[in-house]
Each structure stands twice: as C-alpha cells, then as structure tokens.
Amino acid sequence: MWHEQENKLVREFRFSNFQEAFTFMTRVAFIADQMGHHPDWFNSYNYVKIELNTHDEGGVVGEKDRKLAEAIDEILT
C-alpha cells in the first residue's frame, strides 16, 4: 500500500524475479509518460521502490501523484 513519507507517496514492490520487476517498471514508464508525470524509483533484482511527489507544486504530494499511484495499482490487478 502507498504511504506518505517526507512529502512523497511511497510504495515498495517485490516480484518473483528481475524480469517481472523490469516488466512492471516498463509498464509504469509508459503510463507515467502518457500522464506527463514521472516517478523517482529504485530497482534491485526483484525489488522496486517508487516515490511520487509533484516538483512543480513545491515537492509535495499532489493530485498528479495520487492519479499515477492509482494507475500503478491497476497494473497489479
């Protein structure tokens, strides 16, 4: 689940292997690009951490972040 931490929406994901993690990141990249809102993220093998905040609103959690988080969640359903 997403949680707010230091003015960011944060969520960690674990997958079976690197390929699943990278496939997930690729899908997120296409959605984020379409929305014009790009995440900060970290990947190590099967682990992905995503952090969202809106830089043009002063680096806080905004509506763009919540909409992207929702779209990311839909990938997993």
PyMOL commands that set and color helices and strands:
alter all, ss='L'
color gray80, all
select helices_A, chain A and resi 18-35+55-57+63-75
alter helices_A, ss='H'
color red, helices_A
select strands_A, chain A and resi 3-4+9-14+40-44+47-52
alter strands_A, ss='S'
color yellow, strands_A
deselect
rebuild
show_as cartoon
